[in-house]
Amino acid sequence: MKVSQAAKRKTRRHFLLLQGTKSFFFDLLAQKLRAYGFKTTKINFNAGDSFFYTDPNVIIYKHSLDDWVQYISDISKMQGVTDLIVYDDSKKHHALAIAELKKFGVNIHVFADGYFDKNHITLEAGGTNGNSALPREPMFYMRTPTIHNDMQPQAIPNAQFKARVYNLIYLLTAKLGDYNTEFKSKRKGLLKFAHKNMMLYARKLWNEVFYVALGKRKYFVATIEKNNSAFLHKTISSFAANTNKSLLVFNITGTANFVNAKKIIEKAASANSIGGNVFCVEDANLNRLISNSQGLITWDSIAGIAAINSEIPIIALGKTIYNFAGLTNQSKLVGFWRRRISPNPSLYGKFKNHVCEKTQINGGFFSRKGMEMAASAASHKIITSNNFGVGNNVSENV
C-alpha cells in the first residue's frame, strides 16, 4: 500500500498505545506503524500486558488511578504524543486518558470487537459504540446512498479456543504483578482462579439444557457485559410490576462478571417475589436465545445488533450506535413489556451498510491470519485517514 509523503513525516507522529486485546494484536499493530517510520510507545499496567507485547519501548505504570490523568498528560507532553490507541474506551484508564489528551489535539483511535460479525473488528476515531460519532438519526441513513462493495470479506479462522487460552494466560500472568514476583506466593490464588474457570464448561452444558427447557414459554432476554447494578435492579423491578407469567433471562458475558451479577440478580428477584421467573446464563448463543424471545433489554451492549438483525424488538437504556427510532423502541421500559415495535429491516440495511464502510475492518484479534489482516489494514487506515490531523501536541525533538 502506498502512503503519502505527508503521512510519512516521521517527527510528526508518535503513537502511544494503552491496553489492547488479550492477544498479540497491539504488538503486530505497533510493528506495522514502526515499519512506516513512526515512533510507538506502550504503557503496560501488569505482567499480562507485558507478555503480549515484545517491543522494549514500554512504560510500566505502577501508580494509582488518582494519579493517572496527570501522569498521562505529562507523558504525552514530554514525549510529543500525537496519537493515542486503545482497545475498549469504556475502561476507566482509557476513558480518562481520552478525555485528557483530546484537550491537546491528540488523535484518538479506538478498537472494539466487530459490530456485526466475527470476521471484522471495529476502528473508530474518538470512540466506539456509545462514544461513537456516528449519527443517531434514521433519516441520515435512509438518505445515504448504498455503497456497493464487490470485495467479499475473507472468513477468519474460528479462534474461540485461542481467545480462551490467551485470556487465561493474561489473567494468570496479570496476577503475578511484576515478572520478578515470587510465583509460589501466588500459587494458592492461581489455583483458586483456575478452579473457577473450570466451572465455565459446566455452565456451558447447563446453557444447552436451559435452551431446551425454555421450549415455547414466553420470555424476555436482558444482556449484561459489565456489572451495572442500577440497570439490573431497574429491569427486574419493572419486569415484576408489569408482566405476568413471563420469564426474564439474563445473558451474562464473561466468567468474572457472572458470579457477581448472578448474586445481584437473584437477590433482586427474591426481593420482588419473582425468583422462579428470573434465570441467568453465561455467554449464551445470543442468536439462539433471542430467536423465540418477546424482546431484548440492554444497557449499551453491541450484542443488541443481533436482535435488530433478527427483527426482535429491543430497548436500549444506555447510549449505543443503534439506539434511535426505527431500530429500537423509544418508549419507557414500562411500555416495552406491554407493547413492542420490531426494527425496520430497510433502515437496518442502510445503517449496516454505512457503518460497515466507515468502521469495520476485515480481520480478527486472535488467530494469526486474523491479526495480520487487521493490523495491516488498521495501520494503513490510521495513518492515511483524513479524519485525523497531526495533533497540536507535537515535539520536534521526538
N, C-alpha and C positions, 0 to 999 in steps of 0.2 A: 504494500500500500504506500502511495506517495504522500508525503507530509509537506505542507507549505513551509517556506523559509520563515514566515512569521511564527509558525508553531515550533520552529527549531531554535528559538532564542534561548540558549542554554541557561544564561544567567537570569532569565525571566520566570522560570518555572521551577518551583521546589514543592514536591508533593509530600505532605505529611499524612501517614496512614495511622489510624487508630485500630480498634479491634475489628477483625474480619470474621469470616466464617470459620468454623472449626474444621479447617482443611488447609491445603497449601495454596488456595486461590489467591490470597493477597501477596504471597511470595512470588507467584508467577506474574501477577499484575505489575508488581514493582520491577521485576526483571524486564518486562516489556517497556515500561516507561524509561528505565535507565538505558535500554537499547536505543531509544530515540534520542538519548543525550541529556535527559533531565535528571535532576537530583531527587532522591527519595530518602525519607527518614520515617521510622516507625516507632510508635510508643507502645510498649508492652506493659501489661498490668500483672501478669503472672507467668509461671513456667509453661502453662498451656499455650499462651501466645508465642512464647519463645520457641516451643517445639515445632510450630508450623511456619516459622519464618527464619530463613537461613542467612540473609544478609547481615553483616556485623554492624551496620549503621543503625543502631536501635537505641532507644532510651527506655530505661526501666522506671516506671512510675511507682513510687513507694509511699506517697503521701495520702492524706485523707481526701474525701470528696469535697470537703470545705475549702481545701487549698487548690482544687483543680482549675477553677476559672482563671485565677491569677497566674497559675503555672502555665496553662496552655497559651494564655495571652503573651507571657514573657518569652516562651519558646518560639512562638510564631514571629514575634518582632525581632528577636535576636538572630534567628536563622533565615529570615526573609521568606517565610512560607507564603506561597501564592495559592495553593490548592489543598483542601482537606478531603480525605477519602475515608468513609466509614461504611460498615455494614450494620443496618438496623439503627435508624435515627431515634428510636424510642428509648434506647439505653440512656441512663442518666448522664454518664460521662460524655456521650456523643451529643445529646441534646444541648447540654451546657456549652460544649465546645463549638457547636454550630452557631448558637446564638451569639457567642462572644466573637468568633472570627468573622462572622458576617459584617460586624461593625467596621472591620478593617479592609473590606473588599475582597476577602479571601473567597475563592471559588469553592463551592460545596458540591461534592459528588457522593451520592448515597446509593448503596446497593441494597437489594432486598430479593427475596425469592420471586420467581416468576408470578405475575399476576394471574395468568390464565392456564398454564400447564407446566409440566416438569421439563420441557425441552427448552425453556427460556429462563433467563434471570432478568431482574429489573435494575435499571440505572437511570436515576433522575437527578436533575440539578436542584439543589436546595433541600429536598426531602422526598419521601415516598409515602404512599397511601394517604393517611390523614394530613400529612405535611406537604403533600404534592401540590404543585402549582397548576395541575390540570383543572380545566373548568368544571364546575358543578352546575351546568346549565344545559338542559336537554336540547334546546333549540340550537346551541352551538354544534352539537354532534349531528343533529338532523340536517343542518345546513352545510356541514363539512363534506366535501367530495370524497367518495370512497377511493381508497388507494389500492390499486391492483398490483400486487407483487407476485410475479411468476416464480420467484425463488421459494421453493418449499423448504421449511426448516429441517435440518438434519435431526434425526432421532438421537437422543442422548442415552447411552447405556444406563440401565437401572442401577443406580448407585446407592440404593437404600441401605444395603448392608454395610457398605463402606462408610456411609454417613454415620451409622450407629457406632462403628468401630472408632472413627475419628472423634465422635462426641465423647465416647468413653475414655479415650486417650487424653483428650483435652481436660476433662473433668478430673481425672486421676492425677495428671501432672499439675494442674492448677492447684490442687490441694497440697502439693509439695511446697508451694511458695517459691523460694529460690531453689536453684538446682543444687545448692550446697546444703540444703536442709537434710538432716538425717532421715532416711526413708523409714527406719524402724520405728521412730517416734510417731509416724503417721499410720502405721500398719493397721491398727485397730479401726481407725476411721475409714480407711480404704476398703477393708473387708466388709464393713457395715454398708458402705456405699455400693459395693459390688453385689451384695445380697439383695439390696433394694432394687437394683436394676434387673436382677434375675426375675423379679416379680412381674416385670413388664410382659414377659411371654405368657405368664398365666393370665394376665388381664386381657391380652390379645385373644386368647382362646375363649375367655368369658364373653368378649365382644361378639364373637361369632354365634354363640349360644343366644345372646341377647337379641340379635337381629331376627332370629327365628321366632323367639318368644314374642316379639312385638306384633307379629302377624298382621292382622288388619285393624288393629286398635288405632284410635285417633291419638296422635301425639304431635308435640312441637319439639323443635331442636334448638338449643342455645349453644353457641361456641365460646370457649374460653381458651385464650392463648397466654394471657398473663393474669395473675390473680388481681381481680378487681372486685373487692368485697361489696362496694356500693352497687355495682351492676348485678351481682348475684342476689343480693337482698331485694333489690327493686324488682327483678324479674320474678323471683319466687313469690313475693307478697302479692304482686299484681296478678300472677297466674292463679294463686289461691283464691283471690277475690272475684275473679272474672271468668273462670272456666269451671266446667263440671264434667267429671268422668273422663277427662283427658289425661295424657301423660306428658311430662316435661323431661326431655333427655338432654343432659349436658355433655357435650363432646369436649373433653379437656386435652389440650395439646401439651405434651412434654411430661416426662416422669416427675420432674421436680415440682411442677405445678399440681400434679394430680392429687397427691396426698393432702396438701393444704387446702386446695379448692374443694375437694370432696368433704372435708370436715366442715367447712363453712356452709356448703350446700345442704348437707344432712342436718346440721343444727338449725338452719333457717327453715327447712322443710318441716322439721318437727315442731318448731315454734308456730308455724302456720297450719299445723294439723293436716299436712298433705304428704307425710313421709312415704306412704305407699304409692304415691303418684310421681315421684321425682327420682330419676336414676342418673348415674354417671358412667360414661365410657371414656376410654383413653385412646387418643389417636385413631378414631374410627375411620372407616372408609366413608368419607362425608357424602359422596355421591350416592352410595347405597343407603346411608342413613336418612338423607333428606328426601329421597325419591318418593316415598309414600307419606311424608310428613305433611302437616297442615300449614307449616310455615317455619321460618328460621329467625331467631332473635340473636343479634350480635352487638358488640360494642363497636369495635373497629377492625374486626378480622377480615383479611383479604379472602378468607375462605367463603365469605358471603357471595363471591362471584360464582361459586359452584351452584348456589341456589338460583341465582339470576339466570345462569346458563340453562338450568333445568326448568325454568319458568315457575319456580316455587316462590310464593310470597315471602318477602323479607322485610324486617325493620332493623335499621342500624341506629343505635342510640349514641354513637360517637361519630367522629369525623372519618370518612373514608373517601376514596376516589369515586365511588359509585353511589354515594348517598344523595340522590336527587330524584325529583318527581319523574315517574316513568320507569324507574328501575327499583326503587324501594318505596315502601309505604311511608308517607309523610305524616301520618296520624300519631297521636299519643299511643303509648303501649297499651293502655286500657282499651283503645279502639281496635288494636290489631288482633286481640283474641276473638273479637266478635265479627269483624268484617275486614277481609284482606283483599288486596289488589295484586294480581300477578304482574311480573315485569313485562314490559313491552319488548317483544323479540326484535322488532325492526330497530328500535332505539339502541338496544343492546348490541346488535350487529354493527351499527355505526360507531358506537362508543368503543367497542373492542378493536375495530379496525384502526381507529385513530390512536388509541393508547398503545397498541402493539407497535405501530410505526414509530411512535415517539419515545417509548420507554423500554421496549423488550429487546433482549439480545439473545440470539440462539447460543445455547451453551448450558453449563451446569457448574455447581460448586464442589462436586465430589469426585466424579470419575476423571481420569487423566484427560481423556478426549474432551469431555465437557469443559474442564477448567482451561485447557489450551484454547479451545474455540472462544470461550467467553473472555478470557484475558486479552487475547489478540484483538477482538472486536471492541471491547470496552476501552482498552488503552488508546486505540485509534479514535474512537468517538470522543473521549475525554480531551484529547489534545487538538482536535480539529473542529469541535462543535462551536458554532457561532454564539451559543448561549453563554459562553464563558469568556471573560477577559483575562488579562494577565495579572489582575489584582492590584490593589493600592499598597499592599504590604510587602514591598519589594526591596531587597538588599542587593546592591550591585556587587557586593563582596562575596556572595554565595557562589 
